[in-house]
Amino acid sequence: MQTIELLYVVFSVTLATAGLSMVGLAVRAYNRTSRQAMFHLSIGFTLIVAAAIATTVSAFVTRFEQTRILLSVNYLITTVGYLFVIYSITATE
């Protein structure tokens, strides 16, 4: 594995770990408060983490070919995740 590929994996794992921590915190907050905002926040971070993991796995499976498609799908799923995060912050209950 080349250095750049190793760095890609390290950063992907770091993003996934941080994102899953946020999901766990949001789910715990939702269980304690039953606030819909925490539910939407957990969905948003789940999508962001899923996009990161799926893109990393897909990149290695396809040997980093078709990067335009991989990145386009990644950005689509990540954007939807961030829309849930934004909605959780701005929505009124």
MOPAC internal coordinates of N, CA, C and O (Angstrom, degrees):
PM7 1SCF
backbone

  N    0.0000 0     0.00 0     0.00 0    0    0    0
  C    1.4576 1     0.00 0     0.00 0    1    0    0
  C    1.5270 1   108.00 1     0.00 0    2    1    0
  O    1.2310 1   121.05 1   -46.29 1    3    2    1
  N    1.3210 1   115.60 1   133.71 1    3    2    1
  C    1.4575 1   120.96 1   179.53 1    5    3    2
  C    1.5221 1   110.31 1   -76.74 1    6    5    3
  O    1.2310 1   121.14 1   -17.49 1    7    6    5
  N    1.3074 1   115.42 1   162.51 1    7    6    5
  C    1.4589 1   121.00 1  -178.32 1    9    7    6
  C    1.5229 1   111.77 1   -58.95 1   10    9    7
  O    1.2310 1   120.11 1   137.31 1   11   10    9
  N    1.3204 1   117.39 1   -42.69 1   11   10    9
  C    1.4623 1   120.40 1  -178.32 1   13   11   10
  C    1.5277 1   111.11 1   -64.85 1   14   13   11
  O    1.2310 1   120.53 1   142.93 1   15   14   13
  N    1.3119 1   116.59 1   -37.07 1   15   14   13
  C    1.4665 1   120.18 1   177.91 1   17   15   14
  C    1.5254 1   110.83 1   -67.92 1   18   17   15
  O    1.2310 1   120.75 1   140.12 1   19   18   17
  N    1.3186 1   116.17 1   -39.88 1   19   18   17
  C    1.4570 1   120.49 1   177.81 1   21   19   18
  C    1.5285 1   110.76 1   -63.43 1   22   21   19
  O    1.2310 1   120.65 1   136.84 1   23   22   21
  N    1.3151 1   116.37 1   -43.16 1   23   22   21
  C    1.4683 1   120.28 1   176.97 1   25   23   22
  C    1.5244 1   111.13 1   -62.04 1   26   25   23
  O    1.2310 1   120.53 1   140.22 1   27   26   25
  N    1.3262 1   116.59 1   -39.78 1   27   26   25
  C    1.4644 1   121.20 1   178.69 1   29   27   26
  C    1.5259 1   110.39 1   -60.56 1   30   29   27
  O    1.2310 1   120.58 1   136.42 1   31   30   29
  N    1.3142 1   116.50 1   -43.58 1   31   30   29
  C    1.4610 1   120.70 1   178.97 1   33   31   30
  C    1.5277 1   110.47 1   -65.95 1   34   33   31
  O    1.2310 1   120.00 1   135.78 1   35   34   33
  N    1.3204 1   117.60 1   -44.22 1   35   34   33
  C    1.4612 1   121.09 1  -179.84 1   37   35   34
  C    1.5282 1   111.09 1   -60.70 1   38   37   35
  O    1.2310 1   120.53 1   133.88 1   39   38   37
  N    1.3244 1   116.59 1   -46.12 1   39   38   37
  C    1.4662 1   119.16 1   179.72 1   41   39   38
  C    1.5259 1   111.73 1   -67.84 1   42   41   39
  O    1.2310 1   119.94 1   144.88 1   43   42   41
  N    1.3128 1   117.72 1   -35.12 1   43   42   41
  C    1.4618 1   120.84 1   177.40 1   45   43   42
  C    1.5289 1   111.61 1   -65.67 1   46   45   43
  O    1.2310 1   120.81 1   137.61 1   47   46   45
  N    1.3271 1   116.06 1   -42.39 1   47   46   45
  C    1.4639 1   120.34 1   177.96 1   49   47   46
  C    1.5246 1   110.28 1   -65.74 1   50   49   47
  O    1.2310 1   120.45 1   140.75 1   51   50   49
  N    1.3273 1   116.74 1   -39.25 1   51   50   49
  C    1.4627 1   120.42 1   178.18 1   53   51   50
  C    1.5232 1   110.90 1   -63.29 1   54   53   51
  O    1.2310 1   120.55 1   134.86 1   55   54   53
  N    1.3287 1   116.56 1   -45.14 1   55   54   53
  C    1.4666 1   120.55 1   177.74 1   57   55   54
  C    1.5204 1   111.17 1   -62.19 1   58   57   55
  O    1.2310 1   120.18 1   136.62 1   59   58   57
  N    1.3180 1   117.26 1   -43.38 1   59   58   57
  C    1.4594 1   120.95 1  -179.74 1   61   59   58
  C    1.5248 1   110.91 1   -64.36 1   62   61   59
  O    1.2310 1   120.16 1   138.07 1   63   62   61
  N    1.3178 1   117.29 1   -41.93 1   63   62   61
  C    1.4678 1   121.09 1   179.99 1   65   63   62
  C    1.5253 1   111.19 1   -64.49 1   66   65   63
  O    1.2310 1   120.56 1   133.11 1   67   66   65
  N    1.3158 1   116.53 1   -46.89 1   67   66   65
  C    1.4691 1   120.21 1   178.61 1   69   67   66
  C    1.5284 1   110.76 1   -63.67 1   70   69   67
  O    1.2310 1   120.61 1   137.06 1   71   70   69
  N    1.3203 1   116.43 1   -42.94 1   71   70   69
  C    1.4646 1   120.16 1   179.97 1   73   71   70
  C    1.5112 1   112.45 1   -64.46 1   74   73   71
  O    1.2310 1   120.35 1   137.25 1   75   74   73
  N    1.3354 1   116.93 1   -42.75 1   75   74   73
  C    1.4591 1   119.61 1   178.72 1   77   75   74
  C    1.5216 1   111.61 1   -67.57 1   78   77   75
  O    1.2310 1   120.14 1   149.89 1   79   78   77
  N    1.3230 1   117.34 1   -30.11 1   79   78   77
  C    1.4630 1   120.24 1   173.64 1   81   79   78
  C    1.5246 1   110.13 1   -63.81 1   82   81   79
  O    1.2310 1   120.88 1   137.61 1   83   82   81
  N    1.3354 1   115.92 1   -42.39 1   83   82   81
  C    1.4675 1   120.15 1   177.66 1   85   83   82
  C    1.5269 1   111.08 1   -64.43 1   86   85   83
  O    1.2310 1   120.35 1   140.60 1   87   86   85
  N    1.3157 1   116.94 1   -39.40 1   87   86   85
  C    1.4680 1   120.28 1   177.21 1   89   87   86
  C    1.5206 1   109.37 1   -61.00 1   90   89   87
  O    1.2310 1   120.54 1   132.98 1   91   90   89
  N    1.3251 1   116.57 1   -47.02 1   91   90   89
  C    1.4640 1   120.17 1   179.71 1   93   91   90
  C    1.5183 1   112.50 1   -60.33 1   94   93   91
  O    1.2310 1   120.48 1   136.92 1   95   94   93
  N    1.3259 1   116.68 1   -43.08 1   95   94   93
  C    1.4637 1   119.84 1   178.35 1   97   95   94
  C    1.5291 1   111.78 1   -64.72 1   98   97   95
  O    1.2310 1   120.73 1   139.03 1   99   98   97
  N    1.3261 1   116.21 1   -40.97 1   99   98   97
  C    1.4695 1   119.79 1   179.80 1  101   99   98
  C    1.5275 1   111.28 1   -66.89 1  102  101   99
  O    1.2310 1   120.22 1   139.68 1  103  102  101
  N    1.3223 1   117.18 1   -40.32 1  103  102  101
  C    1.4713 1   120.12 1   178.64 1  105  103  102
  C    1.5213 1   110.32 1   -65.68 1  106  105  103
  O    1.2310 1   120.42 1   137.76 1  107  106  105
  N    1.3286 1   116.80 1   -42.24 1  107  106  105
  C    1.4681 1   119.58 1   177.86 1  109  107  106
  C    1.5308 1   110.80 1   -62.59 1  110  109  107
  O    1.2310 1   120.33 1   138.13 1  111  110  109
  N    1.3212 1   116.97 1   -41.87 1  111  110  109
  C    1.4680 1   120.35 1   178.14 1  113  111  110
  C    1.5208 1   110.58 1   -64.70 1  114  113  111
  O    1.2310 1   120.47 1   141.02 1  115  114  113
  N    1.3370 1   116.71 1   -38.98 1  115  114  113
  C    1.4693 1   119.61 1   178.10 1  117  115  114
  C    1.5294 1   110.76 1   -64.13 1  118  117  115
  O    1.2310 1   120.34 1   137.43 1  119  118  117
  N    1.3193 1   116.95 1   -42.57 1  119  118  117
  C    1.4656 1   120.03 1   179.10 1  121  119  118
  C    1.5220 1   111.69 1   -63.36 1  122  121  119
  O    1.2310 1   120.26 1   145.43 1  123  122  121
  N    1.3124 1   117.11 1   -34.57 1  123  122  121
  C    1.4630 1   120.56 1  -178.97 1  125  123  122
  C    1.5227 1   112.66 1   -78.93 1  126  125  123
  O    1.2310 1   120.29 1   143.57 1  127  126  125
  N    1.3278 1   117.05 1   -36.43 1  127  126  125
  C    1.4662 1   119.71 1  -171.66 1  129  127  126
  C    1.5177 1   114.64 1  -112.59 1  130  129  127
  O    1.2310 1   119.93 1   162.71 1  131  130  129
  N    1.3221 1   117.74 1   -17.29 1  131  130  129
  C    1.4685 1   123.41 1  -175.46 1  133  131  130
  C    1.5277 1   112.52 1    59.50 1  134  133  131
  O    1.2310 1   120.28 1  -154.12 1  135  134  133
  N    1.3132 1   117.08 1    25.88 1  135  134  133
  C    1.4690 1   120.78 1   177.99 1  137  135  134
  C    1.5101 1   109.29 1   -81.58 1  138  137  135
  O    1.2310 1   120.87 1   -50.31 1  139  138  137
  N    1.3124 1   115.93 1   129.69 1  139  138  137
  C    1.4602 1   122.05 1  -179.62 1  141  139  138
  C    1.5312 1   111.56 1   -62.17 1  142  141  139
  O    1.2310 1   120.50 1   149.95 1  143  142  141
  N    1.3179 1   116.65 1   -30.05 1  143  142  141
  C    1.4676 1   120.35 1  -179.91 1  145  143  142
  C    1.5252 1   110.64 1   -58.94 1  146  145  143
  O    1.2310 1   120.32 1   141.38 1  147  146  145
  N    1.3134 1   116.99 1   -38.62 1  147  146  145
  C    1.4688 1   120.52 1   179.90 1  149  147  146
  C    1.5266 1   110.90 1   -69.68 1  150  149  147
  O    1.2310 1   120.83 1   146.48 1  151  150  149
  N    1.3193 1   116.02 1   -33.52 1  151  150  149
  C    1.4640 1   120.24 1   176.00 1  153  151  150
  C    1.5263 1   110.38 1   -64.70 1  154  153  151
  O    1.2310 1   120.81 1   133.31 1  155  154  153
  N    1.3329 1   116.06 1   -46.69 1  155  154  153
  C    1.4648 1   120.28 1   179.05 1  157  155  154
  C    1.5282 1   111.56 1   -65.42 1  158  157  155
  O    1.2310 1   120.63 1   144.01 1  159  158  157
  N    1.3088 1   116.40 1   -35.99 1  159  158  157
  C    1.4647 1   120.43 1   177.57 1  161  159  158
  C    1.5279 1   110.68 1   -63.50 1  162  161  159
  O    1.2310 1   120.66 1   137.27 1  163  162  161
  N    1.3287 1   116.35 1   -42.73 1  163  162  161
  C    1.4662 1   118.97 1   179.66 1  165  163  162
  C    1.5261 1   111.58 1   -66.34 1  166  165  163
  O    1.2310 1   119.74 1   143.07 1  167  166  165
  N    1.3224 1   118.10 1   -36.93 1  167  166  165
  C    1.4687 1   120.82 1   176.23 1  169  167  166
  C    1.5256 1   109.87 1   -63.83 1  170  169  167
  O    1.2310 1   120.47 1   135.41 1  171  170  169
  N    1.3161 1   116.70 1   -44.59 1  171  170  169
  C    1.4555 1   121.19 1  -179.47 1  173  171  170
  C    1.5202 1   112.20 1   -59.00 1  174  173  171
  O    1.2310 1   120.34 1   130.58 1  175  174  173
  N    1.3275 1   116.95 1   -49.42 1  175  174  173
  C    1.4584 1   119.33 1  -179.22 1  177  175  174
  C    1.5302 1   111.91 1   -69.73 1  178  177  175
  O    1.2310 1   120.24 1   149.52 1  179  178  177
  N    1.3280 1   117.15 1   -30.48 1  179  178  177
  C    1.4699 1   119.41 1   175.36 1  181  179  178
  C    1.5222 1   110.42 1   -63.11 1  182  181  179
  O    1.2310 1   120.20 1   137.35 1  183  182  181
  N    1.3229 1   117.22 1   -42.65 1  183  182  181
  C    1.4665 1   120.50 1   178.35 1  185  183  182
  C    1.5242 1   111.61 1   -65.37 1  186  185  183
  O    1.2310 1   120.32 1   139.56 1  187  186  185
  N    1.3067 1   116.99 1   -40.44 1  187  186  185
  C    1.4595 1   120.72 1   179.48 1  189  187  186
  C    1.5284 1   110.45 1   -63.24 1  190  189  187
  O    1.2310 1   120.47 1   135.25 1  191  190  189
  N    1.3148 1   116.70 1   -44.75 1  191  190  189
  C    1.4659 1   120.71 1   178.49 1  193  191  190
  C    1.5255 1   110.80 1   -66.05 1  194  193  191
  O    1.2310 1   120.41 1   137.59 1  195  194  193
  N    1.3219 1   116.82 1   -42.41 1  195  194  193
  C    1.4668 1   120.36 1   179.64 1  197  195  194
  C    1.5317 1   110.78 1   -60.35 1  198  197  195
  O    1.2310 1   120.59 1   138.99 1  199  198  197
  N    1.3176 1   116.47 1   -41.01 1  199  198  197
  C    1.4684 1   120.24 1   178.66 1  201  199  198
  C    1.5181 1   110.83 1   -63.33 1  202  201  199
  O    1.2310 1   120.50 1   137.78 1  203  202  201
  N    1.3129 1   116.66 1   -42.22 1  203  202  201
  C    1.4651 1   120.27 1  -179.15 1  205  203  202
  C    1.5272 1   111.34 1   -65.22 1  206  205  203
  O    1.2310 1   120.69 1   133.93 1  207  206  205
  N    1.3128 1   116.30 1   -46.07 1  207  206  205
  C    1.4663 1   120.27 1  -178.96 1  209  207  206
  C    1.5258 1   110.68 1   -66.59 1  210  209  207
  O    1.2310 1   120.49 1   133.75 1  211  210  209
  N    1.3248 1   116.66 1   -46.25 1  211  210  209
  C    1.4672 1   120.29 1  -178.55 1  213  211  210
  C    1.5230 1   111.35 1   -63.22 1  214  213  211
  O    1.2310 1   120.20 1   141.27 1  215  214  213
  N    1.3149 1   117.23 1   -38.73 1  215  214  213
  C    1.4627 1   120.29 1   179.63 1  217  215  214
  C    1.5232 1   111.03 1   -66.88 1  218  217  215
  O    1.2310 1   120.42 1   137.52 1  219  218  217
  N    1.3213 1   116.80 1   -42.48 1  219  218  217
  C    1.4594 1   120.06 1   179.38 1  221  219  218
  C    1.5224 1   111.06 1   -63.23 1  222  221  219
  O    1.2310 1   120.50 1   131.66 1  223  222  221
  N    1.3132 1   116.64 1   -48.34 1  223  222  221
  C    1.4630 1   120.37 1   179.72 1  225  223  222
  C    1.5247 1   110.28 1   -62.61 1  226  225  223
  O    1.2310 1   120.34 1   133.89 1  227  226  225
  N    1.3157 1   116.96 1   -46.11 1  227  226  225
  C    1.4692 1   120.74 1  -179.42 1  229  227  226
  C    1.5191 1   111.79 1   -62.68 1  230  229  227
  O    1.2310 1   120.34 1   142.77 1  231  230  229
  N    1.3091 1   116.95 1   -37.23 1  231  230  229
  C    1.4640 1   120.14 1   179.88 1  233  231  230
  C    1.5265 1   111.26 1   -62.65 1  234  233  231
  O    1.2310 1   120.53 1   137.66 1  235  234  233
  N    1.3101 1   116.59 1   -42.34 1  235  234  233
  C    1.4599 1   118.91 1   179.64 1  237  235  234
  C    1.5241 1   111.92 1   -74.53 1  238  237  235
  O    1.2310 1   120.15 1   145.13 1  239  238  237
  N    1.3245 1   117.31 1   -34.87 1  239  238  237
  C    1.4684 1   120.03 1   178.57 1  241  239  238
  C    1.5272 1   110.63 1   -65.10 1  242  241  239
  O    1.2310 1   120.52 1   138.79 1  243  242  241
  N    1.3307 1   116.60 1   -41.21 1  243  242  241
  C    1.4671 1   120.76 1  -178.50 1  245  243  242
  C    1.5301 1   111.78 1   -90.04 1  246  245  243
  O    1.2310 1   120.39 1  -174.22 1  247  246  245
  N    1.3351 1   116.85 1     5.78 1  247  246  245
  C    1.4699 1   122.42 1  -179.56 1  249  247  246
  C    1.5242 1   112.34 1    56.83 1  250  249  247
  O    1.2310 1   121.60 1  -140.49 1  251  250  249
  N    1.3014 1   114.53 1    39.51 1  251  250  249
  C    1.4525 1   123.51 1   176.73 1  253  251  250
  C    1.5303 1   112.85 1    61.73 1  254  253  251
  O    1.2310 1   120.28 1  -152.99 1  255  254  253
  N    1.3136 1   117.07 1    27.01 1  255  254  253
  C    1.4588 1   121.28 1   170.99 1  257  255  254
  C    1.5269 1   107.11 1   -93.48 1  258  257  255
  O    1.2310 1   120.38 1   -17.36 1  259  258  257
  N    1.2911 1   116.87 1   162.64 1  259  258  257
  C    1.4708 1   123.32 1  -179.73 1  261  259  258
  C    1.5319 1   111.10 1    56.64 1  262  261  259
  O    1.2310 1   121.35 1  -137.28 1  263  262  261
  N    1.3303 1   115.03 1    42.72 1  263  262  261
  C    1.4620 1   118.97 1  -178.23 1  265  263  262
  C    1.5224 1   112.43 1   -65.52 1  266  265  263
  O    1.2310 1   119.76 1   150.88 1  267  266  265
  N    1.3162 1   118.06 1   -29.12 1  267  266  265
  C    1.4669 1   119.59 1   178.77 1  269  267  266
  C    1.5148 1   110.96 1   -63.12 1  270  269  267
  O    1.2310 1   120.53 1   137.42 1  271  270  269
  N    1.3173 1   116.59 1   -42.58 1  271  270  269
  C    1.4673 1   120.23 1   178.97 1  273  271  270
  C    1.5241 1   109.71 1   -67.95 1  274  273  271
  O    1.2310 1   120.40 1   134.46 1  275  274  273
  N    1.3284 1   116.85 1   -45.54 1  275  274  273
  C    1.4644 1   120.42 1   179.59 1  277  275  274
  C    1.5189 1   111.61 1   -57.31 1  278  277  275
  O    1.2310 1   121.01 1   132.64 1  279  278  277
  N    1.3303 1   115.67 1   -47.36 1  279  278  277
  C    1.4593 1   118.91 1  -178.91 1  281  279  278
  C    1.5193 1   112.29 1   -68.92 1  282  281  279
  O    1.2310 1   120.24 1   143.85 1  283  282  281
  N    1.3130 1   117.14 1   -36.15 1  283  282  281
  C    1.4705 1   120.14 1   178.47 1  285  283  282
  C    1.5223 1   111.09 1   -63.52 1  286  285  283
  O    1.2310 1   120.53 1   135.15 1  287  286  285
  N    1.3225 1   116.58 1   -44.85 1  287  286  285
  C    1.4680 1   120.25 1   178.29 1  289  287  286
  C    1.5256 1   109.88 1   -66.14 1  290  289  287
  O    1.2310 1   120.58 1   138.20 1  291  290  289
  N    1.3281 1   116.50 1   -41.80 1  291  290  289
  C    1.4613 1   120.38 1   177.56 1  293  291  290
  C    1.5182 1   110.67 1   -57.35 1  294  293  291
  O    1.2310 1   120.70 1   130.33 1  295  294  293
  N    1.3298 1   116.26 1   -49.67 1  295  294  293
  C    1.4649 1   119.68 1  -178.53 1  297  295  294
  C    1.5173 1   112.34 1   -64.95 1  298  297  295
  O    1.2310 1   119.92 1   144.78 1  299  298  297
  N    1.3086 1   117.75 1   -35.22 1  299  298  297
  C    1.4683 1   120.62 1   177.52 1  301  299  298
  C    1.5305 1   110.59 1   -62.98 1  302  301  299
  O    1.2310 1   120.63 1   128.72 1  303  302  301
  N    1.3266 1   116.40 1   -51.28 1  303  302  301
  C    1.4692 1   119.97 1  -177.85 1  305  303  302
  C    1.5220 1   110.63 1   -66.76 1  306  305  303
  O    1.2310 1   120.30 1   139.04 1  307  306  305
  N    1.3265 1   117.03 1   -40.96 1  307  306  305
  C    1.4578 1   120.53 1   178.96 1  309  307  306
  C    1.5242 1   111.22 1   -63.83 1  310  309  307
  O    1.2310 1   120.31 1   139.16 1  311  310  309
  N    1.3186 1   117.01 1   -40.84 1  311  310  309
  C    1.4672 1   120.55 1   178.42 1  313  311  310
  C    1.5190 1   111.40 1   -62.35 1  314  313  311
  O    1.2310 1   120.14 1   136.79 1  315  314  313
  N    1.3192 1   117.33 1   -43.21 1  315  314  313
  C    1.4653 1   120.45 1   176.74 1  317  315  314
  C    1.5254 1   109.95 1   -61.37 1  318  317  315
  O    1.2310 1   120.32 1   139.34 1  319  318  317
  N    1.3291 1   117.00 1   -40.66 1  319  318  317
  C    1.4594 1   120.71 1   177.07 1  321  319  318
  C    1.5195 1   111.59 1   -61.00 1  322  321  319
  O    1.2310 1   120.76 1   134.57 1  323  322  321
  N    1.3211 1   116.16 1   -45.43 1  323  322  321
  C    1.4662 1   118.98 1   178.50 1  325  323  322
  C    1.5288 1   112.21 1   -66.64 1  326  325  323
  O    1.2310 1   119.80 1   148.86 1  327  326  325
  N    1.3110 1   117.98 1   -31.14 1  327  326  325
  C    1.4675 1   119.89 1   174.89 1  329  327  326
  C    1.5275 1   110.69 1   -62.79 1  330  329  327
  O    1.2310 1   120.44 1   140.92 1  331  330  329
  N    1.3383 1   116.77 1   -39.08 1  331  330  329
  C    1.4689 1   119.54 1   175.15 1  333  331  330
  C    1.5271 1   110.65 1   -64.97 1  334  333  331
  O    1.2310 1   120.09 1   139.84 1  335  334  333
  N    1.3142 1   117.43 1   -40.16 1  335  334  333
  C    1.4670 1   120.66 1   178.41 1  337  335  334
  C    1.5286 1   110.08 1   -63.12 1  338  337  335
  O    1.2310 1   120.32 1   133.85 1  339  338  337
  N    1.3153 1   117.00 1   -46.15 1  339  338  337
  C    1.4692 1   120.87 1   178.72 1  341  339  338
  C    1.5255 1   110.62 1   -62.12 1  342  341  339
  O    1.2310 1   120.77 1   137.15 1  343  342  341
  N    1.3278 1   116.14 1   -42.85 1  343  342  341
  C    1.4661 1   119.55 1   179.50 1  345  343  342
  C    1.5257 1   110.61 1   -62.28 1  346  345  343
  O    1.2310 1   120.52 1   141.25 1  347  346  345
  N    1.3402 1   116.62 1   -38.75 1  347  346  345
  C    1.4668 1   119.42 1  -179.46 1  349  347  346
  C    1.5274 1   110.91 1   -64.55 1  350  349  347
  O    1.2310 1   120.30 1   150.35 1  351  350  349
  N    1.3114 1   117.03 1   -29.65 1  351  350  349
  C    1.4657 1   120.73 1  -178.79 1  353  351  350
  C    1.5209 1   111.34 1   -83.05 1  354  353  351
  O    1.2310 1   120.19 1   141.92 1  355  354  353
  N    1.3253 1   117.25 1   -38.08 1  355  354  353
  C    1.4688 1   120.16 1  -171.94 1  357  355  354
  C    1.5188 1   114.76 1   -95.70 1  358  357  355
  O    1.2310 1   119.43 1   161.08 1  359  358  357
  N    1.3119 1   118.69 1   -18.92 1  359  358  357
  C    1.4695 1   120.75 1  -176.55 1  361  359  358
  C    1.5193 1   110.80 1   -69.47 1  362  361  359
  O    1.2310 1   121.30 1   -36.94 1  363  362  361
  N    1.2878 1   115.11 1   143.06 1  363  362  361
  C    1.4658 1   119.85 1   175.78 1  365  363  362
  C    1.5195 1   108.82 1  -100.12 1  366  365  363
  O    1.2310 1   121.77 1   -33.91 1  367  366  365
  N    1.3016 1   114.22 1   146.09 1  367  366  365
  C    1.4699 1   117.94 1  -178.87 1  369  367  366
  C    1.4860 1   110.97 1  -104.93 1  370  369  367
  O    1.2310 1   120.10 1   180.00 1  371  370  369

